[in-house]
Amino acid sequence: MGGWKTRLRVSDLADDDRLELLCRKCGQSRYLGKAELEARNAGHLYLDEVERRAMCRVFACKGRMRMALIRSHKVSAFIGGMA
């Protein structure tokens, strides 16, 4: 049993989904898209494996990264109420 990172593969992401990677050591962030990960032959990996392999690119930091899924789908607000 696991979270969303252990259930989703890179190939399961939508084309417009992005992954935000935040360094736990220095706080630097970067974004990865599905196309970029597939170009690196990582399309078969689960997202927890991608997070485990990611490291900070800042000079002399090389810290571990924390991953968040950024979805750009439109979300509509609930319109209604108690009337």
Backbone as numpy.savetxt, mean C-alpha at the origin, in Angstrom:
# Nx Ny Nz CAx CAy CAz Cx Cy Cz
-5.23 -17.00 10.07 -6.08 -15.83 10.07 -5.18 -14.59 10.07
-5.52 -13.64 9.27 -4.68 -12.46 9.17 -5.50 -11.26 8.74
-4.80 -10.19 8.50 -5.44 -8.95 8.09 -5.52 -8.84 6.58
-5.80 -7.63 6.13 -5.99 -7.40 4.70 -4.69 -7.56 3.93
-3.55 -7.37 4.58 -2.28 -7.50 3.88 -1.94 -8.96 3.56
-2.43 -9.88 4.39 -2.15 -11.30 4.14 -3.14 -11.92 3.16
-4.24 -11.24 2.90 -5.26 -11.78 1.98 -5.16 -11.22 0.58
-4.59 -10.03 0.42 -4.53 -9.39 -0.90 -3.17 -9.57 -1.55
-3.20 -9.86 -2.84 -1.98 -9.88 -3.64 -1.90 -8.58 -4.43
-0.75 -8.30 -4.96 -0.57 -7.12 -5.79 -1.49 -7.21 -7.00
-1.66 -8.40 -7.55 -2.52 -8.58 -8.73 -3.99 -8.35 -8.43
-4.38 -8.38 -7.15 -5.78 -8.14 -6.77 -6.13 -6.66 -6.72
-5.14 -5.79 -6.70 -5.40 -4.35 -6.61 -5.99 -3.82 -7.91
-6.80 -2.78 -7.78 -7.32 -2.09 -8.97 -6.19 -1.26 -9.58
-6.33 -0.90 -10.83 -5.28 -0.15 -11.52 -5.03 1.22 -10.91
-6.05 1.82 -10.29 -5.87 3.16 -9.72 -5.60 3.15 -8.21
-5.48 1.98 -7.60 -5.12 1.90 -6.18 -3.63 2.16 -6.02
-3.28 2.81 -4.92 -1.87 3.08 -4.63 -1.55 2.63 -3.22
-0.30 2.29 -3.00 0.17 1.91 -1.67 1.06 3.03 -1.14
0.78 3.48 0.06 1.62 4.48 0.70 2.55 3.75 1.65
3.85 3.98 1.50 4.85 3.40 2.37 5.46 4.51 3.21
5.40 4.36 4.53 5.89 5.37 5.46 7.00 4.75 6.29
8.15 5.42 6.33 9.30 4.92 7.08 9.02 5.04 8.57
9.24 3.95 9.30 9.02 3.95 10.75 10.14 4.67 11.48
11.26 4.87 10.81 12.43 5.47 11.46 12.50 6.98 11.23
12.42 7.41 9.97 12.60 8.84 9.67 11.31 9.54 9.24
10.25 8.80 8.92 8.98 9.41 8.56 8.82 9.75 7.09
9.80 9.45 6.25 9.72 9.71 4.81 8.64 8.80 4.20
7.87 9.32 3.27 6.84 8.51 2.64 7.05 8.46 1.12
6.55 7.40 0.52 6.56 7.25 -0.94 5.34 6.44 -1.33
4.99 6.52 -2.58 3.81 5.84 -3.10 4.20 4.87 -4.20
3.54 3.72 -4.20 3.75 2.71 -5.22 2.41 2.39 -5.87
2.42 2.21 -7.16 1.23 1.80 -7.88 1.33 0.36 -8.30
0.22 -0.19 -8.73 0.18 -1.58 -9.16 1.11 -1.81 -10.35
1.11 -0.89 -11.32 1.94 -1.05 -12.52 3.43 -1.08 -12.16
3.83 -0.25 -11.21 5.24 -0.21 -10.81 5.67 -1.52 -10.14
4.79 -2.07 -9.30 5.11 -3.33 -8.64 5.13 -4.50 -9.63
4.20 -4.49 -10.58 4.20 -5.55 -11.59 5.41 -5.45 -12.51
5.91 -4.25 -12.75 7.12 -4.09 -13.55 8.34 -4.66 -12.83
8.28 -4.70 -11.51 9.37 -5.29 -10.70 9.16 -6.79 -10.47
8.24 -7.41 -11.19 7.90 -8.83 -11.05 7.44 -9.17 -9.64
6.65 -8.30 -9.04 6.11 -8.54 -7.71 4.60 -8.73 -7.74
4.03 -9.02 -8.89 2.59 -9.17 -9.03 2.03 -10.37 -8.31
2.84 -11.37 -8.02 2.39 -12.59 -7.37 2.51 -12.52 -5.84
3.13 -11.46 -5.32 3.38 -11.34 -3.88 2.14 -10.85 -3.14
2.00 -11.31 -1.90 0.99 -10.75 -1.01 1.50 -9.41 -0.50
0.58 -8.54 -0.06 0.97 -7.20 0.35 1.84 -7.20 1.61
1.67 -8.19 2.49 2.54 -8.25 3.66 3.98 -8.59 3.27
4.15 -9.34 2.19 5.50 -9.63 1.70 6.14 -8.39 1.08
5.33 -7.59 0.40 5.83 -6.33 -0.16 6.28 -5.41 0.97
5.47 -5.30 2.02 5.81 -4.46 3.17 7.08 -4.95 3.86
7.21 -6.25 4.00 8.38 -6.82 4.67 9.67 -6.55 3.89
9.59 -6.53 2.56 10.77 -6.32 1.71 11.12 -4.85 1.50
10.16 -3.96 1.77 10.38 -2.54 1.50 11.29 -1.92 2.55
12.18 -1.05 2.10 13.03 -0.31 3.03 13.16 1.12 2.54
13.46 2.00 3.48 13.54 3.43 3.19 14.70 3.70 2.23
14.48 4.63 1.31 15.49 4.98 0.32 16.32 6.20 0.72
16.00 6.81 1.86 16.77 7.97 2.32 18.18 7.50 2.67
19.17 8.31 2.29 20.56 7.95 2.51 20.83 7.65 3.99
21.41 6.52 4.26 21.83 6.05 5.59 20.67 5.77 6.54
19.43 5.72 6.09 18.31 5.40 6.97 18.01 3.90 6.89
17.58 3.44 5.73 17.25 2.03 5.48 16.28 1.45 6.52
15.35 2.29 6.99 14.37 1.86 7.98 13.28 0.99 7.37
12.54 0.30 8.23 11.40 -0.51 7.79 10.23 0.40 7.46
9.39 -0.06 6.54 8.28 0.75 6.06 6.95 0.20 6.57
5.99 1.10 6.79 4.61 0.74 7.14 3.74 1.04 5.93
2.87 0.11 5.58 2.07 0.23 4.37 0.62 0.59 4.67
0.05 1.43 3.82 -1.37 1.77 3.86 -1.89 1.75 2.44
-3.12 1.31 2.28 -3.75 1.24 0.96 -4.54 2.51 0.72
-4.22 3.21 -0.36 -4.90 4.43 -0.73 -5.80 4.12 -1.91
-7.09 4.24 -1.72 -8.04 3.98 -2.80 -8.61 5.30 -3.28
-8.68 5.45 -4.58 -9.20 6.70 -5.13 -10.63 6.55 -5.64
-11.34 5.56 -5.10 -12.73 5.39 -5.50 -13.57 6.50 -4.89
-14.56 6.92 -5.60 -15.44 7.97 -5.10 -16.36 7.37 -4.04
-16.44 8.06 -2.92 -17.29 7.64 -1.82 -18.39 8.67 -1.69
-19.63 8.21 -1.70 -20.73 9.15 -1.54 -21.16 9.16 -0.07
-21.49 10.31 0.40 -21.91 10.47 1.77 -23.36 10.00 1.92
-23.69 9.54 3.10 -25.06 9.16 3.39 -25.90 10.41 3.51
-26.93 10.47 2.71 -27.84 11.62 2.74 -29.17 11.12 3.23
-29.54 11.56 4.35 -30.79 11.11 4.94 -30.84 11.56 6.38
-31.79 11.11 7.08 -31.85 11.51 8.47 -33.15 11.07 9.11
-33.31 11.52 10.28 -34.50 11.17 11.05 -35.52 12.30 10.90
-36.47 12.13 10.03 -37.45 13.19 9.85 -38.84 12.65 9.92
